[in-house]
Protein backbone atom coordinates (compact mmCIF):
# COMPACT_ATOMS: atom_id res chain seq x y z
CA UNK A 1 0.00 0.00 0.00
CA UNK A 2 1.22 3.51 -0.79
CA UNK A 3 2.28 5.68 2.11
CA UNK A 4 3.32 9.22 2.91
CA UNK A 5 5.26 11.00 5.64
CA UNK A 6 3.52 12.79 8.50
CA UNK A 7 5.36 15.43 10.49
CA UNK A 8 3.82 16.84 13.66
CA UNK A 9 5.15 20.22 14.80
CA UNK A 10 4.33 22.00 18.05
CA UNK A 11 5.95 24.25 20.64
CA UNK A 12 7.89 21.28 22.05
CA UNK A 13 9.46 20.13 18.79
CA UNK A 14 8.73 17.72 15.94
CA UNK A 15 7.78 14.10 15.50
CA UNK A 16 7.88 12.22 12.18
CA UNK A 17 6.08 9.11 10.92
CA UNK A 18 7.35 7.70 7.62
CA UNK A 19 4.76 5.07 6.70
CA UNK A 20 1.33 6.67 7.07
CA UNK A 21 -1.36 5.24 4.77
CA UNK A 22 -4.36 7.36 5.83
CA UNK A 23 -5.05 10.54 7.73
CA UNK A 24 -8.50 11.66 8.87
CA UNK A 25 -9.01 15.15 10.26
CA UNK A 26 -11.66 17.83 10.47
CA UNK A 27 -11.90 21.49 9.57
CA UNK A 28 -14.79 23.96 9.70
CA UNK A 29 -16.52 22.16 6.80
CA UNK A 30 -16.35 18.71 8.41
CA UNK A 31 -14.23 15.56 8.25
CA UNK A 32 -11.86 14.75 5.40
CA UNK A 33 -9.34 12.07 4.55
CA UNK A 34 -5.92 12.11 2.94
CA UNK A 35 -4.24 9.21 1.15
CA UNK A 36 -0.82 8.99 -0.52
CA UNK A 37 -0.70 11.00 -3.73
CA UNK A 38 -3.37 13.48 -2.57
CA UNK A 39 -3.37 16.85 -4.31
CA UNK A 40 -1.76 19.85 -2.65
CA UNK A 41 -3.95 20.88 0.30
CA UNK A 42 -4.02 23.31 3.18
CA UNK A 43 -6.64 23.15 5.93
CA UNK A 44 -7.25 24.75 9.30
CA UNK A 45 -7.85 21.90 11.70
CA UNK A 46 -10.53 22.48 14.30
CA UNK A 47 -10.28 21.66 17.99
CA UNK A 48 -10.63 17.93 18.46
CA UNK A 49 -9.42 14.57 17.34
CA UNK A 50 -7.68 13.44 14.16
CA UNK A 51 -6.30 10.00 13.43
CA UNK A 52 -3.84 8.30 11.14
CA UNK A 53 -3.09 4.73 10.15
CA UNK A 54 0.38 3.27 9.60
CA UNK A 55 1.33 0.48 7.16
CA UNK A 56 0.85 -2.11 9.91
CA UNK A 57 -2.82 -1.11 10.09
CA UNK A 58 -2.50 0.52 13.53
CA UNK A 59 -4.56 3.65 14.14
CA UNK A 60 -3.01 6.47 16.16
CA UNK A 61 -5.03 9.36 17.57
CA UNK A 62 -4.01 12.99 17.57
CA UNK A 63 -5.79 15.54 19.78
CA UNK A 64 -5.20 19.18 18.81
CA UNK A 65 -6.59 22.53 19.96
CA UNK A 66 -6.58 23.55 16.28
CA UNK A 67 -3.78 23.80 13.78
CA UNK A 68 -2.67 24.08 10.19
CA UNK A 69 -2.46 21.03 7.95
CA UNK A 70 -0.43 21.11 4.72
CA UNK A 71 -0.07 18.26 2.24
CA UNK A 72 2.42 18.61 -0.62
CA UNK A 73 4.77 16.19 -2.35
CA UNK A 74 3.52 13.20 -0.35
CA UNK A 75 4.45 15.02 2.88
CA UNK A 76 1.75 15.89 5.41
CA UNK A 77 2.64 18.48 8.03
CA UNK A 78 0.45 19.40 10.99
CA UNK A 79 1.50 22.51 12.87
CA UNK A 80 -0.17 23.34 16.18
CA UNK A 81 0.61 24.94 19.52
CA UNK A 82 0.29 21.59 21.29
CA UNK A 83 -0.79 18.10 20.39
CA UNK A 84 -1.37 14.85 22.23
CA UNK A 85 -0.66 11.56 20.53
CA UNK A 86 -1.66 8.06 21.54
CA UNK A 87 -3.58 4.90 20.80
CA UNK A 88 -6.28 5.50 23.45
CA UNK A 89 -8.58 8.17 22.03
CA UNK A 90 -10.41 8.84 25.31
CA UNK A 91 -7.19 9.36 27.25
CA UNK A 92 -5.73 11.86 24.79
CA UNK A 93 -9.04 13.74 24.57
CA UNK A 94 -8.98 14.09 28.35
CA UNK A 95 -5.37 15.30 28.24
CA UNK A 96 -6.28 17.92 25.62
CA UNK A 97 -9.28 19.10 27.66
CA UNK A 98 -7.19 19.32 30.83
CA UNK A 99 -4.42 21.22 29.02
CA UNK A 100 -6.90 23.68 27.52
CA UNK A 101 -8.59 24.20 30.92
CA UNK A 102 -5.17 24.94 32.45
CA UNK A 103 -4.37 27.39 29.65
CA UNK A 104 -7.75 29.12 30.12
CA UNK A 105 -7.09 29.40 33.86
CA UNK A 106 -3.66 30.92 33.23
CA UNK A 107 -5.10 33.42 30.75
CA UNK A 108 -7.81 34.39 33.25
CA UNK A 109 -5.20 34.91 35.99
CA UNK A 110 -3.01 37.00 33.67
CA UNK A 111 -5.97 39.17 32.65
CA UNK A 112 -6.92 39.72 36.28
CA UNK A 113 -3.34 40.75 37.09
CA UNK A 114 -3.22 43.15 34.14
CA UNK A 115 -6.55 44.69 35.18
CA UNK A 116 -5.22 45.29 38.70
CA UNK A 117 -2.03 46.86 37.33
CA UNK A 118 -4.13 49.09 35.08
CA UNK A 119 -6.33 50.22 38.02
CA UNK A 120 -3.21 50.99 40.07
CA UNK A 121 -1.73 53.05 37.25
CA UNK A 122 -4.95 55.01 36.79
CA UNK A 123 -5.10 55.74 40.56
CA UNK A 124 -1.46 56.85 40.55
CA UNK A 125 -1.99 59.11 37.51
CA UNK A 126 -5.05 60.63 39.19
CA UNK A 127 -2.98 61.30 42.34
CA UNK A 128 -0.22 62.94 40.30
CA UNK A 129 -2.75 64.97 38.38
CA UNK A 130 -4.37 66.21 41.61
CA UNK A 131 -0.99 67.24 43.01
CA UNK A 132 -0.24 69.22 39.88
CA UNK A 133 -3.55 71.07 39.93
CA UNK A 134 -3.20 72.08 43.60
CA UNK A 135 0.29 73.45 43.04
CA UNK A 136 2.04 71.17 45.54
WOUR-V537942 format. One record per residue. N is the residue number from 1. RES is the residue in one small letter. PSI is psi in degrees with one decimal (* if undefined). Layout:
BEGIN
n	res	psi
N	RES	PSI
N	RES	PSI
END
This chain:
BEGIN
n	res	psi
1	x	142.0
2	x	148.8
3	x	169.6
4	x	172.0
5	x	136.3
6	x	127.3
7	x	126.7
8	x	125.7
9	x	131.4
10	x	-171.7
11	x	-13.8
12	x	-17.1
13	x	-147.2
14	x	152.1
15	x	136.9
16	x	139.9
17	x	120.5
18	x	-17.4
19	x	56.5
20	x	133.1
21	x	-27.0
22	x	147.0
23	x	134.2
24	x	123.2
25	x	-175.2
26	x	139.5
27	x	-165.5
28	x	-24.4
29	x	-10.0
30	x	-166.2
31	x	151.0
32	x	161.2
33	x	152.6
34	x	131.9
35	x	166.7
36	x	141.0
37	x	5.0
38	x	151.2
39	x	162.2
40	x	131.7
41	x	147.6
42	x	134.6
43	x	150.1
44	x	108.1
45	x	140.6
46	x	166.3
47	x	130.5
48	x	-148.9
49	x	134.9
50	x	169.0
51	x	156.3
52	x	154.1
53	x	136.6
54	x	177.1
55	x	-20.0
56	x	-3.8
57	x	9.0
58	x	130.7
59	x	137.4
60	x	139.5
61	x	145.1
62	x	112.8
63	x	128.1
64	x	148.7
65	x	13.6
66	x	164.5
67	x	-178.2
68	x	128.8
69	x	136.0
70	x	128.1
71	x	122.9
72	x	136.0
73	x	39.6
74	x	26.9
75	x	119.6
76	x	128.0
77	x	129.5
78	x	120.9
79	x	127.4
80	x	165.1
81	x	-41.0
82	x	142.7
83	x	158.8
84	x	132.3
85	x	138.8
86	x	178.1
87	x	-9.9
88	x	101.6
89	x	-39.1
90	x	-41.3
91	x	-42.9
92	x	-29.7
93	x	-41.2
94	x	-39.9
95	x	-41.7
96	x	-45.3
97	x	-42.5
98	x	-42.2
99	x	-41.2
100	x	-37.3
101	x	-41.1
102	x	-43.5
103	x	-42.2
104	x	-41.0
105	x	-42.7
106	x	-39.0
107	x	-43.4
108	x	-45.4
109	x	-42.6
110	x	-41.6
111	x	-40.8
112	x	-41.8
113	x	-43.0
114	x	-38.3
115	x	-41.3
116	x	-41.4
117	x	-43.7
118	x	-44.2
119	x	-41.1
120	x	-41.1
121	x	-41.2
122	x	-43.1
123	x	-44.6
124	x	-41.1
125	x	-38.4
126	x	-42.5
127	x	-45.7
128	x	-38.2
129	x	-41.0
130	x	-38.2
131	x	-41.2
132	x	-33.6
133	x	-20.3
134	x	-5.8
135	x	15.3
136	x	*
END
